[in-house]
Amino acid sequence: MGIFKDHIEAMAAYTPPLEGRNPDDFTLLDFNERTIPVSQAIKQALVDYVQGNRLQQYPHYGDICDRLAQYCGVQADQVMVTNGSDQGIDLIIRACCREGDEIIIPAPSFAMYEQVAKVENLKIIKPIYERESGYPLAEVKAAITARTKMIVVSNPNNPCGTLLNPDGIVNLASSAPDVAILVDECYYEYSQCTVAHALDRCPNIVITRTFSKTWGIPSLRFGYVLAAKENIQALLNVRGPYDINQLAVVAAVAALDNPEYTEQYVAEVMGQAKPKLEGFLTERGIEFWPSAANYLWVFPDRPEAVNKCLQQATILVRPKADADGRVGLRMTVGTCEQTEQLISILEQCL
Ligand SMILES: Cc1ncc(COP(=O)(O)O)c(C=O)c1O
């Protein structure tokens, strides 16, 4: 018998396949990261901070919440910064749910929700996403009971990319005002879809966002939560005062100061590269899910063989099974050049 809670010892760790992801050897289309480096402005801001001899001080976050509030169109007291959005997800679930509560996490989805729910020993209810209808709204509503404490809306969802429109989320939140609605807007800059405008009307909505994807600094771990002021105050009681690395804040400020670098990348990915890949797959009659983000969940015949062939051609994508166990390949969309390379290799592999 170990020293930890039984259910924790019985769990498995969340271990994404990070080994061997060397960008010098592979085109990394497996983690939905930005596929080109960050701007010179971010690099310079980091160098300047280090050179300024301030690493010996504890972090101080300055006006970052004001900056984010301005960017998101909310009030500064509706923002809390986090160590990546993973920390936001963790804090929100921990602060809302007690052992034995029910949490509705439509599946398949990003692993972190279930991981935290298991740590808290929650009862997990998993309605299934459908390719045609996306978020299983009716099933989610039907699954709500007196024990339901939280509903997750991964928007757009990972791995499928489907989106629940803001009216649907507001409708869900209004129909269950005592249930926390965790809206994960990790891919917001790609989808341009948000419920940030609904925080005053629906105080049970809590949004997580990140600088890991479009902004390109997953290595530095910077995310934020948007919620009603009272929710932010409660979450600040749980978050540590220094949980966010100083360099993450330095980089985020530099990124916000130079938004055009990110905007250009988003425009290339969503406006040019993604339509190219979608066009190719459609032409070849290969099924994929409609996606509002920088990735497509693609279902070729013989996915394992296609995955292996892509790997041999130095392209990494991520196999992800659907609810029936059928494996699709989640492919991150990068620049036009990278997408053309992907298409030409796919032509040989399919
Ligand atoms: C839907 C979703 N939410 C959250 C995250 C985690 O982001 P972060 O790096 O900010 O913790 C990911 C990462 O893949 C994701 O796909």
The ligand as a Gaussian input file, in Angstrom:
#p B3LYP/6-31G(d) Opt

LIG

0 1
 C       -7.791000      21.873000     -26.574000
 C       -6.507000      22.138000     -25.857000
 N       -6.526000      22.773000     -24.687000
 C       -5.399000      23.027000     -24.003000
 C       -4.176000      22.640000     -24.483000
 C       -2.946000      22.886000     -23.643000
 O       -2.383000      24.095000     -23.914000
 P       -1.237000      24.723000     -22.993000
 O        0.039000      24.492000     -23.702000
 O       -1.613000      26.166000     -22.912000
 O       -1.289000      24.084000     -21.655000
 C       -4.095000      21.966000     -25.710000
 C       -2.797000      21.519000     -26.232000
 O       -2.680000      20.777000     -27.147000
 C       -5.293000      21.713000     -26.421000
 O       -5.296000      21.089000     -27.598000

